[in-house]
Amino acid sequence: MQNQTIAFQGTHGAYSEQAIYSNYPKSTKTLPLNSFTDILQAVVTNQANLAILPIENSVAGTVLSAYDALLDFNLHVQKEIVIPINHYLLASKNTNLDKIRNVISHPQALSQCAANIKLLNLEPTAHYDTAGAAAYIADLKDNQTIAAIASKQAAEYYNLQILKSNFADKAFNQTRFFILGNQKPPYNKTKPYKTSIVFTLANKVNALGEVLTIFSKQKIDLRKIESRPSKHSAWDYMFLLDFFGNIEDVNIRHTMQEIESLTATFRILGSYITS
């Protein structure tokens, strides 16, 4: 599709925008919005064709607020994108590192740089977005006591000085994104697929074990399983599960039907080309 608009949470220079342009042409229009809910709503109302949602980081884990927002909408995962996250410590021009006392960024970025923040004896403060933190620093102009953690693109976009490169604690820092849309994506048998599902279980002994046994018997490769409070009642949990395969495969379809019969609620978030 030509002239697509893809919504992302944050401001220009965000890692989500970087992920978009790693997989889509430069002619793609990006729509920055304030929250995960806003970007998903933009797709529902056709303000955007697609939305990009960061769902997991290789260091900090699942982006829980992103999953919570996703589960409130009936959108379909189109594909996953994984990009390396290279954090930079940014400040106003002509700032000396030894003057910095505070650092701001998205909570995920602060978590991914926690050891280096502590090493520099900086006081971290959460901001709604990495690039938004860079924009905030740019607006302060001559304040040389505060820095932001963001991308190199954000440094260039907001004309900031790079104080430290490779600021993340781990070199294998990567983030996984979902591209979401209103329609199910077409199935291409030549491509590798993952499927993501979410379900809750009846209150009985070994309910989860029965579900996992089915995957084992069918030799389906599970990639991730995680529990989250269902938010419907106390101590009730939903399970997020990723596995290799596409719902259009006969074996996968039959397996999903069997699993659905064992669950209290069941939803397929999408079958999508894996990166």
N, C-alpha and C positions, 0 to 999 in steps of 0.2 A: 504494500500500500504506500502510495506517495503522500508526502506532506502530512505524515502522522504527527499527532501531538501526544507526548508522553508526560504524565504528571509525576512529580517527585516531591518528597518532603524536604524542605530546606530552602536555601537560596542558591543562586548561581555559583558554581565552583564546588558544590557538594559532591561527595563520592557517588551518590546515586546518579547524578548527572554524568559523572565520569563513566559509570557503568553503562549508561544509555549509549553514549557515543563509542563505547568499545564494541557495540554490537549493532548499532543502527547508523545510517548515513548522517553526515553532518547537516544535511538539509532537514533532519528531524527537528521539530519544534518541541522545546521543553517547557513545562508549566510548573514553576515552583509554587508550592503551597505550604501552609503552616503545619499541618498534622497528617498522620497516616490516614485518619478518617477522611480528611479533606481530599486527599488524592484518590481514594477509592470512590468517594462520592462523585468526584469529577468524571470518572468513567461511567458510573451509573447514569448520570445526567447528560452524557455525551459532550461534556466540556473537553474531555480528552479521550483519545482512542484507547490508550493503555495507561497503566500506572506501574511504577517500579517500587518494590517494597524490599528493604533489607531485612532478611529473616534470620540470618545466622552468621556469626563470626567465629573463625577458627581458634581464637584466643578467648574471647569473652562469652561465647556461647550464643544461645538463642536470643533474638531480639523480641522479648515477650510482648511488649506493647504493639509491635507490628503484627504478631500472630493474633493478638486480641482484636485488633482492628479488622484483620482479614476475616475472622470468623463472624463478624457482624454483617458481611456482605456476601451476596451470592454471585461472586465472580469466579472466573476459571483461570488457573495458572496456565500461561502460554509457553513459557520457557524459564529456565534458570540461567543466571549469569553469575560467574564467580570471577572476581578481580582481586589482585593484590592490593592491600591497603598500605600506602606509604605515608606515614604521619610526619608532619613537619612542625617544629615549634616556631611560631611566627610572631612578629612584633612590628611596631612602627619603625620607619626608617631611622637609621643612626642610633639604634638602641643597643646598649651593652647587655650581655647576658647576665652579668653580675648585679644588674639593677632590677631584674625581674623578681617580683614577689608572689604574683598570682598568675594562674593559668585557667583559661576557660575553654570548654569544648562540650560536645555531646557526651552524655554519661558513658556510652560505649567507648568512645575515644579515650576518655579519662581512664577507664578501666584497662584499656589496652596499653596505656603508657604509665601505669601506676608506679612501677619501679623507678623509671627515669624521672618522674615527677618528684618522688620522694628523694631521689639522689640529689636533685637540685634544690631541695627544701622549698618547694613551691606549694602554695595553697590552691587546691583545685576547686573550681566552681562550675556546676553544670549549666550548660546552655542548650537551647532546643536543637541546635544544628552545628556541625563543624564549620561549614562555610559561613553560617550566620555569626559564629564567634569571630571569624576573621573579619567580617563586615563591621562588627561592633568595635573591634580594635581599630579598624581604619577610621571609623567615625570619631574615635577618641583623639586621633591625630598625634599629639606630642606626649601622651601619657606613656612613660617608659618603664612603668612598674608592672605592667600586665601583658601577658602573651596569650596566644590562642594555639590550639592544636588543630590543624586542618591540612588540606592537600596542597601540593605545589601549585596546582591550578588556581586554588583560592588565593595563594600568595601573589600570583601574577595578576589575577582579576582585581584584587583590592590593593595592589601596589604595596605589599608588605615585605619586610625583611625576613629572610630565613635565618634563624638563630641556630637551629639544630635540624639536621636531616636524619632520616631513619630513626625517628624518636620512639617508635613502638618497642615494647619490651621484647617481643619475639619476631624473628625474621620471617616466620611462616604466617604472618598476619594476612588473612584473606577474608572477604565478606561474600556471602551468597545472597543473591537477590532473586525475587520472583517478579516476572512480568505478568500482569493480570489484565484480563479483558472480559467483555460481556459474553463472548462466544467461545465454545470449545475449539482448540486449534486443530487443524487437519492432521491426520495420522500419516506418518511417513515410515514405512516398514524398514527402510534402510538406516534409520537413525536410532541411537540408543535412547531409551526413555526411563524416566522415573515417574512414579505415581505417589502422591501425597494424600493421605486420608486422615480423618479425625473421627473418633467414636467415643461413646461412653458405654459402660458395662452394667449389666444387671447385678444386683447385690447378692452374689452367690460365691461359694468357694471355688477358687481356681478359674474364675471367669477369664482373666487375662491369659492364663496358661493355655486354655483351650484355643484362644485366638492365635497365639504364637505357635502352637502345635500344628495348626493348619498350614501356616507359612512354611514350617519345617518340612511337613509331609509333601508339599507341592514344590519344594526346593526353590522357593522364591527368596531372593537375596534381600534381606532387610538392611537398610542403611542408617536408620535413626528411629528411636522411639523415645518419647518424652511425655510426662504427665503434667497436666495443668489443672488447677481448680476449675470446675465447670461453671461456677458462679450462679448455679441454680439452687444449690443447697449446701449446707456445711459438710465438709469432708467428702464431697462428691467430685470425681475427677474425670477429665477427658484425656484421651491419649492421641498424640500426634505421631504419625508413623509414615516413614518414607521407605519405598522399596523400588528395586529395578523392575521395569516392565510397564506395559501400557494396558489400559482397561479394554482396549479393542482386541487384545490377545485373548483367545478363547479360554486358555487356562487361567489367566488373570481374572477374566470376567466371572467365571464359575467360582473361583476362590473368593472373590468379593461378595458374591451372593451367599456363599456359605458363612462368611464372617458376619455379614449383615444380619443373618438369622440369629447370631449369638449375642448381638449388641443391643443396647437400649436405644441408642441413636447412632447414626452412621452417615458420613458425608465424604464424598470424593472431592478433594480440592482441585485436582487436576492431574492429567497425565501429560508430561511435557518433555521436550528434548533436554537431555542433561548435558551440562558442560564438562 
